[in-house]
Amino acid sequence: METLFLRFIANPEHRVIDEDTLVKWVLETEESQANDCGTVKLANAAELIQDRRVVILLPVEQLYLSSVAVQTKNKKQLEKAIPFALEDDLTQDIEDLHFALGKRTENREIPVAVISRAHLDHLIKILSNVNILPDIITADIYGLEYADNQWTLCIDDGHTLVRTNQWNGFACDTDEFNDFMPVAINEQEEPPSKLMVYSHPDEKIDVIAKLANVELDDFWSPSAFIKGFSSDTCINLLQGSYAKADKTHKTIRPWKIAAGLAAVWVAISMLHTAIEYNRYNSLNENLDKQITQVFQRTFPDVKKVVNARVQMEQRIKKLSSAGSQTSNADFLKFLHQSGYELYKNPNISITDIQYKNNKLSLEIKAKDIQLLEAVKTKLQSKDINAELQTAKSVDDFVLARMMVSE
């Protein structure tokens, strides 16, 4: 899996990290350890992430690195004991600090990285603001190579980063390295026999090159600060309450917003479908009631209505067998044409139907006489004789009788 390294540059002015903070980046691929590299504003770094693992390298100056000899192997007991074991070495209250543990060493000690909770909280907040969810946050010295009796130096912009062993290191201004080196050596079991130096061509390392009894390899690579990185030999600060909850996502990607909008759209569609279903179901129930009412008015001798549609069909068949084919056809034709034209208008309803001597008599209730005239004209255009025999106003509607025939 490809890994994107984002290294925060040491800031002697102690400016607060924000979206405009510059970070150095290196992309490690399966084919090459450093295919691409450069410097970018933090706000634009998310564009480089895609589906890659993200490793944040913090200046070692922002952390306190140490090791503690603790006998217990219980993780919870270790987390409780180590802060108190280091309390005398720290300038802040242990409640304000975050303690991250490394793997137990061969001499049974636990490597520890300590950082201010306020600083780590601020960093994670800024990363989240620019859509970055890192897999690892660790000290920049863990990107350098290490070997027995060897120190690895990365020198750039007048700044020297030093890894002294598997779990420790320091940083300083390049011109102060000779002052820091004796102090660092006193903390080691033995002084280094070799310095592996990655220095930018513009850097002056004459003083370092003149160190006695030290073998010096000097060359430069823009990706020098990640050549020795391994997740097994670094202390990931994302532990305990800072542990990453979802390790499968590297950024808050735009497709999540699209997925959320899609979910809302599906919910609205389902709600609309439900509303339409209820509306049509209600309409169907009303139509069934109207059919039943028409059936009862047409066939008042039927006392029990179970299924008006079926019973209507049965009655029509019975009428068909009782009368002539022509008479029956005329009845169905008149009933179909006139009923359809009347049913289309919500301001018209049929209150009574009679059929006699090849004539269909309809008692109609309408909003006004003009509506009935329009229906009559429409039927006459279909070669059906339609006449309004009577019409009278009752309250706010017209009650009329229309005769339909050939």
Summary of the structure (lengths in Angstrom):
residues: 406
radius of gyration: 44.7
end to end distance: 86.0
largest distance: 131.8
contacts: 1124
relative contact order: 0.08
helix: 40%
strand: 28%
